[in-house]
């Protein structure tokens, strides 16, 4: 008898909590980034370009830069190299740097870039899949200046997760390529 009352109470408690569970609708994380505004980055280097205002710029040696995007946990690394009868070697190195990622990449799309008025020629590589980088590029005037750039995130590569941020940053890279000017 002393076990009947607690058993009845426990039965009522368990039976009263039995709402039908409804599955949650499928959804995706919504990532929104501010509309980019650009300002000119110039210094004592032999080139200048427009950079997104959300970027924190760190200048390295010999006119190389790190463009940090803290909210996206990403960095675009820009490396400057002077051309001294070594344009073929510089081009091979830039292409090798990109194609070293072919092991993890699903595909690599090459998009040539040419601005004859400003004497800026280059290539933009869009790397698909779980590669360490999602975009690489180089620009040159073929005679004096060569700049190579790479985009890296501070996270294990997961293409689906970083796709919105990668798309935003690829537009910034294109802006750099379009606005670069040699001095």
Backbone as a printed PyTorch tensor [residue, N CA C, xyz], in Angstrom:
tensor([[[  0.8220,  -1.1940,   0.0000],
         [  0.0000,   0.0000,   0.0000],
         [  0.8660,   1.2580,   0.0000]],

        [[  1.9820,   1.2020,   0.7240],
         [  2.7890,   2.4030,   0.7690],
         [  3.4640,   2.6710,  -0.5680]],

        [[  3.5510,   1.6620,  -1.4790],
         [  4.1400,   1.8760,  -2.7960],
         [  3.1110,   2.2380,  -3.8630]],

        [[  1.8520,   2.0610,  -3.5870],
         [  0.8040,   2.3210,  -4.5830],
         [  0.6490,   3.8180,  -4.8360]],

        [[  0.5860,   4.6370,  -3.8100],
         [  0.3710,   6.0820,  -3.9780],
         [  1.5560,   6.7190,  -4.7400]],

        [[  2.8020,   6.4510,  -4.3660],
         [  3.9090,   7.0310,  -5.1600],
         [  3.9120,   6.5310,  -6.6000]],

        [[  3.5120,   5.2840,  -6.8250],
         [  3.4790,   4.7530,  -8.1830],
         [  2.4120,   5.4650,  -8.9990]],

        [[  1.2610,   5.7290,  -8.4080],
         [  0.1800,   6.4340,  -9.1180],
         [  0.6130,   7.8630,  -9.4440]],

        [[  1.2400,   8.5430,  -8.4950],
         [  1.7020,   9.9220,  -8.7200],
         [  2.7610,   9.9430,  -9.8170]],

        [[  3.6830,   9.0090,  -9.7780],
         [  4.7340,   8.9400, -10.7860],
         [  4.1450,   8.6530, -12.1660]],

        [[  3.1390,   7.8010, -12.2330],
         [  2.4770,   7.4930, -13.5070],
         [  1.8130,   8.7340, -14.0920]],

        [[  1.1340,   9.5330, -13.2410],
         [  0.4960,  10.7600, -13.7170],
         [  1.5370,  11.7680, -14.2120]],

        [[  2.6300,  11.8810, -13.4880],
         [  3.6780,  12.8190, -13.8990],
         [  4.2700,  12.4440, -15.2570]],

        [[  4.5360,  11.1740, -15.4480],
         [  5.1120,  10.7320, -16.7130],
         [  4.1150,  10.8560, -17.8590]],

        [[  2.8670,  10.5740, -17.6030],
         [  1.8440,  10.6380, -18.6520],
         [  1.5280,  12.0870, -19.0260]],

        [[  1.6490,  13.0220, -18.0810],
         [  1.2920,  14.4160, -18.3740],
         [  2.3610,  15.1220, -19.1950]],

        [[  3.5550,  14.5970, -19.2360],
         [  4.6480,  15.2370, -19.9870],
         [  4.7190,  14.7430, -21.4160]],

        [[  3.7500,  14.0440, -21.8820],
         [  3.8390,  13.3810, -23.1770],
         [  3.3280,  14.1880, -24.3540]],

        [[  3.7830,  15.4480, -24.5430],
         [  3.4060,  16.1860, -25.7470],
         [  4.1040,  15.5800, -26.9450]],

        [[  3.3880,  15.6010, -28.0620],
         [  4.0110,  15.1140, -29.2860],
         [  5.1080,  16.0760, -29.6910]],

        [[  6.2520,  15.5220, -30.0130],
         [  7.3450,  16.3920, -30.4450],
         [  7.1930,  16.6940, -31.9380]],

        [[  7.4550,  17.9240, -32.2610],
         [  7.3490,  18.3790, -33.6450],
         [  8.7580,  18.6700, -34.1390]],

        [[  9.1410,  18.0900, -35.2630],
         [ 10.4940,  18.3570, -35.7520],
         [ 10.6640,  19.8200, -36.1490]],

        [[ 11.8530,  20.3380, -35.8820],
         [ 12.1380,  21.7250, -36.2420],
         [ 12.3510,  21.8250, -37.7460]],

        [[ 11.9130,  22.9280, -38.3340],
         [ 12.1400,  23.0750, -39.7810],
         [ 13.6290,  23.2230, -40.0710]],

        [[ 14.0220,  22.7920, -41.2670],
         [ 15.4120,  22.9290, -41.6610],
         [ 15.7310,  24.3990, -41.8360]],

        [[ 16.8950,  24.7770, -41.4410],
         [ 17.3000,  26.1720, -41.5660],
         [ 18.7870,  26.2650, -41.7790]],

        [[ 19.2250,  27.4390, -42.1330],
         [ 20.6420,  27.6720, -42.3290],
         [ 21.0500,  28.8970, -41.5410]],

        [[ 22.2910,  28.8900, -41.1450],
         [ 22.8530,  30.0240, -40.4460],
         [ 22.8610,  31.2160, -41.3920]],

        [[ 22.3680,  32.3280, -40.9310],
         [ 22.3190,  33.5140, -41.7760],
         [ 23.4540,  34.4470, -41.3710]],

        [[ 24.4000,  34.5810, -42.2750],
         [ 25.5370,  35.4470, -42.0350],
         [ 25.4130,  36.6670, -42.9330]],

        [[ 25.4430,  37.8150, -42.3210],
         [ 25.3720,  39.0540, -43.0850],
         [ 26.5930,  39.8900, -42.7620]],

        [[ 27.1630,  40.4690, -43.7870],
         [ 28.3370,  41.3010, -43.6230],
         [ 28.0110,  42.7020, -44.1040]],

        [[ 28.6920,  43.6990, -43.5510],
         [ 28.3760,  45.0730, -43.9300],
         [ 28.7160,  45.3410, -45.3960]],

        [[ 27.9740,  46.2540, -45.9860],
         [ 28.2730,  46.6840, -47.3480],
         [ 29.6770,  47.2840, -47.3370]],

        [[ 30.5630,  46.8110, -48.2160],
         [ 31.9500,  47.2870, -48.1350],
         [ 32.1010,  48.7440, -48.5810]],

        [[ 32.9530,  49.4450, -47.8600],
         [ 33.3930,  50.7770, -48.2720],
         [ 34.9130,  50.7140, -48.3160]],

        [[ 35.4790,  51.3630, -49.3030],
         [ 36.9080,  51.2190, -49.5540],
         [ 37.6290,  52.5450, -49.4290]],

        [[ 38.8730,  52.4390, -49.0180],
         [ 39.7630,  53.5920, -48.9510],
         [ 41.1050,  53.2100, -49.5450]],

        [[ 41.8410,  54.1880, -50.0010],
         [ 43.1230,  53.9450, -50.6590],
         [ 44.2010,  53.6250, -49.6300]],

        [[ 44.9190,  52.5370, -49.8460],
         [ 46.0590,  52.1660, -49.0130],
         [ 47.3190,  52.4840, -49.8090]],

        [[ 48.0280,  53.4630, -49.3320],
         [ 49.2680,  53.8070, -50.0180],
         [ 50.3230,  54.0980, -48.9670]],

        [[ 51.5260,  54.0000, -49.3790],
         [ 52.6390,  54.2360, -48.4680],
         [ 53.8850,  54.4960, -49.2850]],

        [[ 54.9810,  54.0010, -48.7900],
         [ 56.2480,  54.1730, -49.4890],
         [ 56.5280,  53.0560, -50.4770]],

        [[ 55.5410,  52.2320, -50.7520],
         [ 55.7060,  51.1110, -51.6670],
         [ 55.5340,  51.5800, -53.1070]],

        [[ 55.8750,  50.6990, -54.0290],
         [ 55.7540,  51.0520, -55.4370],
         [ 54.3790,  50.7350, -55.9990]],

        [[ 53.4150,  50.5070, -55.1070],
         [ 52.0460,  50.2730, -55.5520],
         [ 51.0700,  50.7380, -54.4720]],

        [[ 49.8280,  50.9570, -54.8860],
         [ 48.7450,  51.3150, -53.9680],
         [ 47.4830,  50.6170, -54.4500]],

        [[ 46.5020,  50.4950, -53.5690],
         [ 45.2520,  49.8340, -53.9240],
         [ 44.1830,  50.2160, -52.9110]],

        [[ 42.9260,  49.9530, -53.2660],
         [ 41.8060,  50.1970, -52.3630],
         [ 41.6350,  48.9950, -51.4390]],

        [[ 41.3330,  49.3050, -50.1800],
         [ 41.1490,  48.2560, -49.1860],
         [ 39.8560,  48.5240, -48.4170]],

        [[ 39.1770,  47.4560, -48.0290],
         [ 37.9330,  47.5290, -47.2740],
         [ 38.1970,  48.2140, -45.9310]],

        [[ 37.2790,  49.0740, -45.5050],
         [ 37.4490,  49.8180, -44.2520],
         [ 37.3960,  48.9380, -43.0000]],

        [[ 36.8500,  47.7100, -43.0940],
         [ 36.7860,  46.8310, -41.9240],
         [ 38.1120,  46.1090, -41.6830]],

        [[ 39.0560,  46.2750, -42.5910],
         [ 40.3350,  45.5690, -42.5220],
         [ 41.2770,  46.2330, -41.5330]],

        [[ 41.9910,  45.4070, -40.8020],
         [ 43.1030,  45.8770, -39.9800],
         [ 44.3740,  45.5080, -40.7410]],

        [[ 45.1190,  46.5300, -41.1640],
         [ 46.2880,  46.3280, -42.0130],
         [ 47.5350,  46.2090, -41.1570]],

        [[ 48.2970,  45.1560, -41.4240],
         [ 49.6000,  44.9870, -40.7880],
         [ 50.6390,  44.9870, -41.9050]],

        [[ 51.5740,  45.9070, -41.8140],
         [ 52.6160,  46.0180, -42.8300],
         [ 53.8040,  45.1610, -42.4350]],

        [[ 54.2230,  44.3330, -43.3560],
         [ 55.3990,  43.5000, -43.1400],
         [ 56.5880,  44.1110, -43.8680]],

        [[ 57.6630,  43.3930, -43.8960],
         [ 58.8550,  43.9180, -44.5510],
         [ 58.6730,  44.0390, -46.0660]],

        [[ 59.3500,  44.9550, -46.6580],
         [ 59.4430,  45.1580, -48.1000],
         [ 58.0730,  45.1940, -48.7890]],

        [[ 57.1960,  46.0340, -48.2850],
         [ 55.9010,  46.3120, -48.9310],
         [ 54.9740,  45.1030, -49.0440]],

        [[ 55.0470,  44.1950, -48.1120],
         [ 54.0980,  43.0940, -48.0330],
         [ 53.1270,  43.4010, -46.8980]],

        [[ 51.8750,  42.9690, -47.0580],
         [ 50.8280,  43.3260, -46.1030],
         [ 50.0360,  42.1040, -45.6780]],

        [[ 49.4770,  42.1970, -44.4660],
         [ 48.4680,  41.2540, -43.9930],
         [ 47.1980,  42.0630, -43.7840]],

        [[ 46.1350,  41.6800, -44.4790],
         [ 44.8450,  42.3530, -44.3510],
         [ 43.9560,  41.4620, -43.4840]],

        [[ 43.8110,  41.8300, -42.2130],
         [ 43.0670,  41.0160, -41.2440],
         [ 41.5970,  41.4190, -41.2150]],

        [[ 40.7290,  40.4150, -41.2560],
         [ 39.2810,  40.5680, -41.1030],
         [ 38.9050,  39.8850, -39.7980]],

        [[ 38.9520,  40.6030, -38.6720],
         [ 38.7700,  39.9480, -37.3690],
         [ 37.4150,  39.2730, -37.1880]],

        [[ 36.3290,  39.8570, -37.6710],
         [ 35.0050,  39.2570, -37.4640],
         [ 34.8150,  37.9860, -38.2870]],

        [[ 35.5480,  37.8670, -39.3830],
         [ 35.4480,  36.6730, -40.2280],
         [ 36.5610,  35.6810, -39.9410]],

        [[ 37.4910,  36.0810, -39.0680],
         [ 38.6330,  35.2530, -38.7320],
         [ 39.3660,  34.8140, -39.9990]],

        [[ 39.7410,  35.8110, -40.8010],
         [ 40.4120,  35.5560, -42.0660],
         [ 41.4840,  36.6150, -42.3070]],

        [[ 42.4390,  36.2660, -43.1600],
         [ 43.5060,  37.1840, -43.5340],
         [ 43.8310,  37.0040, -45.0120]],

        [[ 44.0260,  38.1290, -45.6830],
         [ 44.5570,  38.1150, -47.0400],
         [ 46.0270,  38.5310, -46.9160]],

        [[ 46.9050,  37.6500, -47.3460],
         [ 48.3450,  37.9150, -47.3000],
         [ 48.7980,  38.4210, -48.6660]],

        [[ 49.4210,  39.5880, -48.7010],
         [ 49.9540,  40.1600, -49.9320],
         [ 51.4800,  40.2000, -49.8250]],

        [[ 52.1400,  39.6660, -50.8230],
         [ 53.5990,  39.6520, -50.8530],
         [ 54.0750,  40.3570, -52.1110]],

        [[ 54.9330,  41.3420, -51.9220],
         [ 55.5010,  42.0990, -53.0400],
         [ 56.8810,  41.5470, -53.3860]],

        [[ 57.1180,  41.4070, -54.6740],
         [ 58.4360,  40.9790, -55.1490],
         [ 58.8010,  41.8450, -56.3600]],

        [[ 60.0100,  42.3820, -56.3700],
         [ 60.4290,  43.1480, -57.5390],
         [ 60.7550,  42.2040, -58.7030]],

        [[ 60.4670,  42.6670, -59.9100],
         [ 60.7940,  41.8930, -61.1020],
         [ 62.1790,  42.3320, -61.5630]],

        [[ 63.0660,  41.3460, -61.6900],
         [ 64.4260,  41.6330, -62.1310],
         [ 64.8520,  40.5170, -63.0900]],

        [[ 64.2870,  40.5560, -64.3030],
         [ 64.5240,  39.4990, -65.3010],
         [ 64.1590,  38.1150, -64.7770]],

        [[ 63.1840,  38.0580, -63.8510],
         [ 62.7690,  36.7770, -63.2710],
         [ 61.2550,  36.5830, -63.3200]],

        [[ 60.5990,  37.2310, -64.2700],
         [ 59.1320,  37.1670, -64.3250],
         [ 58.6360,  35.7380, -64.5110]],

        [[ 59.3530,  34.9410, -65.3020],
         [ 58.9260,  33.5550, -65.5060],
         [ 58.9850,  32.7610, -64.2010]],

        [[ 60.0190,  32.9530, -63.4200],
         [ 60.1430,  32.2570, -62.1310],
         [ 59.0530,  32.7040, -61.1640]],

        [[ 58.7580,  34.0020, -61.1360],
         [ 57.7040,  34.5170, -60.2550],
         [ 56.3420,  33.9470, -60.6470]],

        [[ 56.0720,  33.8670, -61.9370],
         [ 54.8020,  33.3000, -62.4040],
         [ 54.7060,  31.8180, -62.0570]],

        [[ 55.7820,  31.0800, -62.2500],
         [ 55.7840,  29.6450, -61.9130],
         [ 55.5490,  29.4420, -60.4160]],

        [[ 56.2030,  30.2550, -59.5850],
         [ 56.0210,  30.1440, -58.1340],
         [ 54.5860,  30.4320, -57.7190]],

        [[ 53.9770,  31.4690, -58.3100],
         [ 52.5900,  31.8180, -57.9800],
         [ 51.6360,  30.7080, -58.4000]],

        [[ 51.8620,  30.1320, -59.5670],
         [ 51.0020,  29.0430, -60.0290],
         [ 51.2170,  27.7840, -59.1950]],

        [[ 52.4600,  27.5040, -58.8270],
         [ 52.7540,  26.3350, -57.9960],
         [ 52.0890,  26.4680, -56.6290]],

        [[ 52.1360,  27.6790, -56.0650],
         [ 51.5010,  27.9240, -54.7750],
         [ 50.0160,  27.5770, -54.8210]],

        [[ 49.3680,  27.9310, -55.9150],
         [ 47.9460,  27.6200, -56.0550],
         [ 47.7210,  26.1360, -56.2540]],

        [[ 48.4640,  25.5360, -57.1520],
         [ 48.2190,  24.1370, -57.4920],
         [ 48.7520,  23.1500, -56.4580]],

        [[ 49.4470,  23.6250, -55.4430],
         [ 49.7910,  22.7580, -54.3070],
         [ 48.5410,  22.3520, -53.5320]],

        [[ 47.4480,  23.0920, -53.6960],
         [ 46.1960,  22.8170, -52.9880],
         [ 45.2930,  21.8480, -53.7490]],

        [[ 45.7520,  21.3600, -54.8890],
         [ 44.9160,  20.5040, -55.7230],
         [ 44.5650,  19.1880, -55.0170]],

        [[ 45.3460,  18.7850, -54.0310],
         [ 45.0800,  17.5400, -53.3000],
         [ 43.7360,  17.6210, -52.5750]],

        [[ 43.4530,  18.7510, -51.9320],
         [ 42.2030,  18.9210, -51.1730],
         [ 41.1160,  19.6540, -51.9550]],

        [[ 41.4900,  20.3480, -53.0070],
         [ 40.5320,  21.1730, -53.7460],
         [ 39.6320,  20.3140, -54.6320]],

        [[ 38.3640,  20.7200, -54.7310],
         [ 37.4460,  20.0710, -55.6710],
         [ 37.7030,  20.5700, -57.0870]],

        [[ 37.9830,  21.8440, -57.2060],
         [ 38.2990,  22.4290, -58.5020],
         [ 39.0330,  23.7500, -58.2980]],

        [[ 39.7350,  24.1820, -59.3300],
         [ 40.4210,  25.4650, -59.3060],
         [ 40.0510,  26.1890, -60.5880]],

        [[ 39.3560,  27.3110, -60.4330],
         [ 38.9460,  28.1080, -61.5830],
         [ 39.9330,  29.2490, -61.7830]],

        [[ 40.4530,  29.3600, -62.9740],
         [ 41.3780,  30.4340, -63.3180],
         [ 40.6080,  31.5470, -64.0130]],

        [[ 40.7860,  32.7700, -63.5400],
         [ 40.1360,  33.9260, -64.1590],
         [ 41.2040,  34.9660, -64.4680]],

        [[ 41.6000,  35.0900, -65.7430],
         [ 42.6250,  36.0810, -66.1000],
         [ 42.1300,  37.5050, -65.8420]],

        [[ 43.0720,  38.3710, -65.5170],
         [ 42.7640,  39.7780, -65.2710],
         [ 43.7240,  40.6260, -66.0920]],

        [[ 43.1660,  41.6550, -66.7570],
         [ 44.0020,  42.5380, -67.5540],
         [ 43.4150,  43.9440, -67.5550]],

        [[ 44.2420,  44.9070, -67.1890],
         [ 43.8890,  46.3190, -67.2820],
         [ 45.0540,  47.0120, -67.9990]],

        [[ 44.9380,  47.1120, -69.3150],
         [ 46.0250,  47.6540, -70.1380],
         [ 46.3190,  49.1150, -69.8180]],

        [[ 45.2860,  49.8850, -69.4470],
         [ 45.4840,  51.3050, -69.1510],
         [ 46.4150,  51.5000, -67.9550]],

        [[ 46.2460,  50.6780, -66.9190],
         [ 47.0780,  50.7920, -65.7150],
         [ 48.2810,  49.8440, -65.7460]],

        [[ 48.3980,  49.0650, -66.8230],
         [ 49.4660,  48.0610, -66.9490],
         [ 49.4430,  47.0720, -65.7850]],

        [[ 48.2700,  46.5250, -65.5460],
         [ 48.0930,  45.5220, -64.4950],
         [ 47.5750,  44.2470, -65.1680]],

        [[ 48.3340,  43.1790, -64.9990],
         [ 47.9910,  41.8950, -65.5880],
         [ 48.0980,  40.8420, -64.4940]],

        [[ 47.1830,  39.8880, -64.5130],
         [ 47.2500,  38.8900, -63.4590],
         [ 46.2880,  37.7520, -63.6480]],

        [[ 46.1470,  36.9770, -62.5800],
         [ 45.2760,  35.8150, -62.5780],
         [ 44.6490,  35.6980, -61.2030]],

        [[ 43.3520,  35.3970, -61.1860],
         [ 42.6100,  35.1360, -59.9510],
         [ 42.2420,  33.6590, -59.9540]],

        [[ 42.6040,  32.9590, -58.8920],
         [ 42.3050,  31.5350, -58.7570],
         [ 41.2550,  31.3620, -57.6750]],

        [[ 40.1500,  30.7620, -58.0430],
         [ 39.0990,  30.4400, -57.0860],
         [ 39.2030,  28.9500, -56.7830]],

        [[ 39.5160,  28.6290, -55.5340],
         [ 39.7700,  27.2520, -55.1280],
         [ 38.5280,  26.7210, -54.4280]],

        [[ 37.9100,  25.6930, -54.9980],
         [ 36.7040,  25.1060, -54.4240],
         [ 37.0330,  23.8970, -53.5700]],

        [[ 36.2220,  23.6360, -52.5760],
         [ 36.4300,  22.4760, -51.7220],
         [ 37.0970,  22.8420, -50.4080]],

        [[ 37.5680,  21.8420, -49.7080],
         [ 38.1290,  22.0190, -48.3650],
         [ 39.6400,  22.2510, -48.3900]],

        [[ 40.0990,  23.0580, -49.3090],
         [ 41.5210,  23.3980, -49.3850],
         [ 41.8420,  24.4420, -48.3230]],

        [[ 43.1170,  24.5930, -48.0300],
         [ 43.5450,  25.5520, -47.0020],
         [ 43.2290,  26.9890, -47.3960]],

        [[ 43.2080,  27.2810, -48.6720],
         [ 42.8860,  28.6200, -49.1610],
         [ 41.7190,  28.5290, -50.1240]],

        [[ 40.9140,  29.5840, -50.1810],
         [ 39.7830,  29.6140, -51.1030],
         [ 40.0310,  30.5140, -52.3010]],

        [[ 41.0500,  31.3480, -52.2070],
         [ 41.3560,  32.2590, -53.3100],
         [ 42.8250,  32.6410, -53.2670]],

        [[ 43.3990,  32.7160, -54.4440],
         [ 44.7660,  33.2010, -54.5990],
         [ 44.8100,  34.0280, -55.8710]],

        [[ 45.7870,  34.9240, -55.9360],
         [ 45.9110,  35.7490, -57.1250],
         [ 47.3200,  36.2980, -57.2360]],

        [[ 47.6070,  36.8070, -58.4100],
         [ 48.8260,  37.5900, -58.5910],
         [ 48.5290,  38.6870, -59.6070]],

        [[ 49.2430,  39.7880, -59.4730],
         [ 49.1850,  40.8890, -60.4330],
         [ 50.6090,  41.3840, -60.6680]],

        [[ 50.8400,  41.8750, -61.8730],
         [ 52.1630,  42.3470, -62.2360],
         [ 52.0610,  43.3820, -63.3500]],

        [[ 53.1320,  44.1560, -63.4930],
         [ 53.2380,  45.0210, -64.6640],
         [ 54.2170,  44.4130, -65.6610]],

        [[ 54.7280,  43.2510, -65.3510],
         [ 55.6270,  42.4410, -66.1760],
         [ 57.0450,  42.9740, -66.2820]],

        [[ 57.3190,  44.1490, -65.7560],
         [ 58.6590,  44.7160, -65.9030],
         [ 59.3320,  45.0480, -64.5780]],

        [[ 58.5610,  45.5180, -63.5800],
         [ 59.1710,  45.9610, -62.3220],
         [ 58.5190,  45.3700, -61.0750]],

        [[ 57.2100,  45.1480, -61.1090],
         [ 56.4600,  44.8220, -59.8880],
         [ 55.6870,  43.5160, -60.0220]],

        [[ 55.6040,  42.8020, -58.9000],
         [ 54.8580,  41.5550, -58.8420],
         [ 54.2700,  41.4280, -57.4400]],

        [[ 52.9610,  41.2280, -57.3500],
         [ 52.2800,  41.0540, -56.0620],
         [ 51.4880,  39.7550, -56.1300]],

        [[ 51.6810,  38.9140, -55.1390],
         [ 50.9320,  37.6670, -55.0370],
         [ 50.1270,  37.7090, -53.7370]],

        [[ 48.9060,  37.1730, -53.7710],
         [ 48.0510,  37.2100, -52.5920],
         [ 47.3330,  35.8990, -52.3620]],

        [[ 47.0410,  35.6120, -51.0880],
         [ 46.3390,  34.3920, -50.6930],
         [ 45.3670,  34.7000, -49.5700]],

        [[ 44.2480,  34.0250, -49.5800],
         [ 43.2220,  34.1590, -48.5450],
         [ 43.2570,  32.9200, -47.6590]],

        [[ 43.3500,  33.1450, -46.3430],
         [ 43.3220,  32.0390, -45.3780],
         [ 42.3750,  32.3730, -44.2360]],

        [[ 41.6860,  31.3380, -43.7450],
         [ 40.8260,  31.4540, -42.5710],
         [ 41.5340,  30.8080, -41.3830]],

        [[ 41.2060,  31.2660, -40.1650],
         [ 41.7990,  30.7050, -38.9440],
         [ 40.9670,  29.5270, -38.4660]],

        [[ 40.6260,  28.6330, -39.3300],
         [ 39.7860,  27.4960, -38.9630],
         [ 40.1030,  26.3300, -39.8840]],

        [[ 39.7130,  25.1430, -39.4470],
         [ 39.8700,  23.9710, -40.3000],
         [ 38.9920,  24.1830, -41.5360]],

        [[ 39.5120,  23.9160, -42.7210],
         [ 38.7390,  24.1700, -43.9280],
         [ 37.4500,  23.3550, -43.9840]],

        [[ 36.3490,  24.0430, -44.0960],
         [ 35.0400,  23.4280, -44.3170],
         [ 34.3010,  24.3550, -45.2700]],

        [[ 34.3450,  24.0290, -46.5300],
         [ 33.8940,  24.9200, -47.5950],
         [ 32.4600,  25.4180, -47.3850]],

        [[ 31.5620,  24.5290, -46.9780],
         [ 30.1650,  24.9300, -46.7980],
         [ 30.0080,  25.9820, -45.7020]],

        [[ 30.7690,  25.8440, -44.6360],
         [ 30.6300,  26.7570, -43.5010],
         [ 31.1910,  28.1440, -43.7790]],

        [[ 32.2780,  28.2120, -44.5190],
         [ 32.9250,  29.5090, -44.7440],
         [ 32.5360,  30.1480, -46.0700]],

        [[ 31.6330,  29.5290, -46.8070],
         [ 31.2740,  30.0350, -48.1350],
         [ 30.8020,  31.4880, -48.1360]],

        [[ 29.9110,  31.9170, -47.2210],
         [ 29.4980,  33.3290, -47.2530],
         [ 30.6630,  34.2950, -47.0210]],

        [[ 31.5170,  33.9890, -46.0680],
         [ 32.6710,  34.8520, -45.8000],
         [ 33.6530,  34.8060, -46.9570]],

        [[ 33.8710,  33.6310, -47.5210],
         [ 34.7990,  33.4980, -48.6490],
         [ 34.3110,  34.3010, -49.8500]],

        [[ 33.0200,  34.2790, -50.1040],
         [ 32.4710,  35.0610, -51.2250],
         [ 32.6800,  36.5510, -51.0030]],

        [[ 32.4420,  37.0140, -49.8050],
         [ 32.6470,  38.4300, -49.4650],
         [ 34.1030,  38.8220, -49.6820]],

        [[ 35.0190,  37.9780, -49.2200],
         [ 36.4430,  38.2850, -49.3240],
         [ 36.9540,  38.1730, -50.7570]],

        [[ 36.3780,  37.2900, -51.5420],
         [ 36.7620,  37.2020, -52.9590],
         [ 36.4300,  38.4990, -53.6860]],

        [[ 35.3210,  39.1150, -53.3050],
         [ 34.9880,  40.4190, -53.8980],
         [ 36.0160,  41.4740, -53.5020]],

        [[ 36.5000,  41.4220, -52.2690],
         [ 37.5480,  42.3500, -51.8390],
         [ 38.8480,  42.1170, -52.6100]],

        [[ 39.1690,  40.8600, -52.8630],
         [ 40.3720,  40.5480, -53.6470],
         [ 40.2410,  41.0970, -55.0590]],

        [[ 39.0760,  40.9210, -55.6400],
         [ 38.8570,  41.4730, -56.9940],
         [ 39.0020,  42.9950, -56.9830]],

        [[ 38.5200,  43.6260, -55.9150],
         [ 38.6470,  45.0820, -55.7910],
         [ 40.1250,  45.4880, -55.7070]],

        [[ 40.9190,  44.7200, -54.9720],
         [ 42.3550,  44.9930, -54.8970],
         [ 42.9690,  44.9080, -56.2940]],

        [[ 42.6300,  43.8460, -57.0210],
         [ 43.1830,  43.6650, -58.3670],
         [ 42.7610,  44.7910, -59.3130]],

        [[ 41.5180,  45.2250, -59.1960],
         [ 40.9980,  46.2610, -60.0880],
         [ 41.5700,  47.6500, -59.7780]],

        [[ 41.9380,  47.8850, -58.5260],
         [ 42.3590,  49.2490, -58.1320],
         [ 43.8650,  49.3960, -57.9460]],

        [[ 44.6110,  48.3170, -58.0890],
         [ 46.0560,  48.4310, -57.8740],
         [ 46.6750,  49.3280, -58.9390]],

        [[ 47.5550,  50.1990, -58.4830],
         [ 48.2590,  51.1060, -59.3930],
         [ 49.7360,  51.0980, -59.0320]],

        [[ 50.5570,  51.0730, -60.0630],
         [ 52.0140,  51.0950, -59.8790],
         [ 52.4950,  52.5430, -59.8540]],

        [[ 53.5140,  52.7990, -59.0750],
         [ 54.0690,  54.1540, -58.9910],
         [ 55.2880,  54.2630, -59.8870]]])
